[in-house]
Amino acid sequence: MFVWKKPIKSMIYLEDVNINELTKYKINSVSDIGKVDEITNMLPGIISRTGTGLVWNNEANVQVGYSYYGGNKIELKRLERYWKDNREKILLFNATTYLILIPNVQKVTIALDVPYKQKFEVTRKDLEKFYGNDLNEYFTNTSLWEKEVLKETINSSHKLKPFFKLIK
């Protein structure tokens, strides 16, 4: 199942994310694509999203696609800079958010075509090992989510680089 994006007028940066607002979108099952799409609309990168999909292969997986050419009105140079400066942060934060807010999702795949093709896949197990916590703890303790995930990890290049080397 795949949902095409609605036009979005502006970019969302990590600084714009409100963790408490995101928790309102927690769902029990990935089977509600409309709810998954609502989560996607709250995350960085939405300006370039081409679609959100669900895949069932013995386990629930979320797939999201991003492209520069998603029909938006923002200048191409500005969009290229947005992704160049924020790509790894957006990938890790968005994947983490899906896995926190949708407990039965086991893997997140993000396909990028911005400006080169790249596929990013991460599992619940990968992230729990990386953060050293069960991801459900972050949902029940949003201050921990904000502190450990957003401030101490996503905004730390010395933590981001090793993570991306591990999952390649």
For each residue, the residues with C-beta under 8 A, 3 or more apart:
1: 33 53 54
2: 51 52 53
3: 33 34 36 37 51 52 53
4: 50 51
5: 8 40 46 49 50 51 52 70
6: 41
7: 71 72
8: 5 41 46 47 49 72
9: 73
10: 47
11: 44 46 47 74 79 82
12: 16 17 42 43 44 45 46 47
13: 16 17 44 86
14: 17 44 86 89 90 93 150 154 155
15:
16: 12 13 44
17: 12 13 14 22 42 43 44 93 150
18: 21 22
19: 22 23 142 145 146 150
20: 23 24 142
21: 18 24 42
22: 17 18 19 25 39 42 97 101
23: 19 20 26 101 139 142
24: 20 21
25: 22 35 38 39 42 101
26: 23 100 101 102 139
27: 30 32 35 36 39 101 102
28: 103 104
29: 32 60 102 104
30: 27 36 54 60 61 62 102 104 105
31: 54 60
32: 27 29 35 36
33: 1 3 36 37 52 53 54
34: 3 37 38
35: 25 27 32 38 39
36: 3 27 30 32 33 39 40 52 54 62 98 102
37: 3 33 34 40 41 52
38: 25 34 35 41 42
39: 22 25 27 35 36 42 43 97 98 101 102
40: 5 36 37 43 46 49 52 64
41: 6 8 37 38 46
42: 12 17 21 22 25 38 39 46
43: 12 17 39 40 46 90 93 94 97
44: 11 12 13 14 16 17 86 89 90 93 94
45: 12 48 49 64 66 83 86 90 94
46: 5 8 11 12 40 41 42 43 49
47: 8 10 11 12 70 72 74 79 82
48: 45 66 67 68 70 72 79 83 114
49: 5 8 40 45 46 52 64 65 66 70
50: 4 5 65 66 67 70 113
51: 2 3 4 5 64 65
52: 2 3 5 33 36 37 40 49 62 63 64 65
53: 1 2 3 33 62 63 64 65
54: 1 30 31 33 36 60 61 62 63
55: 60 61 62 63 109
56: 59 60 61
57: 61
58:
59: 56 106 107
60: 29 30 31 54 55 56 102 104 105 106
61: 30 54 55 56 57 105 106 107 108 109
62: 30 36 52 53 54 55 98 102 105 107 108 109
63: 52 53 54 55 108 109 110 111
64: 40 45 49 51 52 53 94 108 109 110 111
65: 49 50 51 52 53 110 111 112 113
66: 45 48 49 50 70 83 110 111 112 113 114
67: 48 50 70 112 113 114
68: 48 76 79 80 83 113 114 115
69: 113
70: 5 47 48 49 50 66 67
71: 7
72: 7 8 47 48 79
73: 9
74: 11 47 78 79
75: 78 79
76: 68 79 80
77: 80 81
78: 74 75 81 82
79: 11 47 48 68 72 74 75 76 82 83 114
80: 68 76 77 83 84 114 115
81: 77 78 84 85
82: 11 47 78 79 85 86
83: 45 48 66 68 79 80 86 87 90 112 114 115
84: 80 81 87
85: 81 82
86: 13 14 44 45 82 83 89 90
87: 83 84 90 91 112 114
88: 91 92 160 161 164
89: 14 44 86 92 93 154 155 160
90: 14 43 44 45 83 86 87 93 94
91: 87 88 94 95 110 112 120
92: 88 89 95 96 122 153 154 160 163 164
93: 14 17 43 44 89 90 96 97 149 150 154
94: 43 44 45 64 90 91 97 98 108 110
95: 91 92 98 99 108 110 120 122 127
96: 92 93 99 100 127 131 135 138 149
97: 22 39 43 93 94 100 101
98: 36 39 62 94 95 101 102 105 108
99: 95 96 102 105 108 124 127 135
100: 26 96 97 135 136 138 139 145
101: 22 23 25 26 27 39 97 98 139
102: 26 27 29 30 36 39 60 62 98 99 105
103: 28 136
104: 28 29 30 60
105: 30 60 61 62 98 99 102 108 124
106: 59 60 61 123 124
107: 59 61 62 121 122 123 124
108: 61 62 63 64 94 95 98 99 105 121 122
109: 55 61 62 63 64 119 120 121
110: 63 64 65 66 91 94 95 119 120 121
111: 63 64 65 66 117 118 119 120
112: 65 66 67 83 87 91 116 117 118 119 120
113: 50 65 66 67 68 69 116 117
114: 48 66 67 68 79 80 83 87
115: 68 80 83
116: 112 113
117: 111 112 113
118: 111 112
119: 109 110 111 112
120: 91 95 109 110 111 112 167
121: 107 108 109 110 167
122: 92 95 107 108 126 127 167
123: 106 107 126 127
124: 99 105 106 107 127 128 135
125: 128 129
126: 122 123 129 130 166 167
127: 95 96 99 122 123 124 130 131 135
128: 124 125 131 132 133 134 135
129: 125 126 132
130: 126 127 163 166
131: 96 127 128 135 138 148 149 153
132: 128 129
133: 128 137 138 144 148
134: 128 137
135: 96 99 100 124 127 128 131 138 139
136: 100 103 139 140
137: 133 134 140 141 144
138: 96 100 131 133 135 141 142 144 145 148 149
139: 23 26 100 101 135 136 142 145
140: 136 137
141: 137 138 144 145
142: 19 20 23 138 139 145 146
143: 146 147
144: 133 137 138 141 147 148
145: 19 100 138 139 141 142 148 149 150
146: 19 142 143 149 150 151
147: 143 144 150 151 152
148: 131 133 138 144 145 151 152 153
149: 93 96 131 138 145 146 152 153 154
150: 14 17 19 93 145 146 147 153 154 155
151: 146 147 148 154 155
152: 147 148 149 155 156 159
153: 92 131 148 149 150 156 159 160
154: 14 89 92 93 149 150 151 160
155: 14 89 150 151 152
156: 152 153 159 160
157: 160 161
158: 161 162
159: 152 153 156 162 163
160: 88 89 92 153 154 156 157 163 164
161: 88 157 158 164 165
162: 158 159 165 166
163: 92 130 159 160 166 167
164: 88 92 160 161 167 168
165: 161 162 168
166: 126 130 162 163
167: 120 121 122 126 163 164
168: 164 165
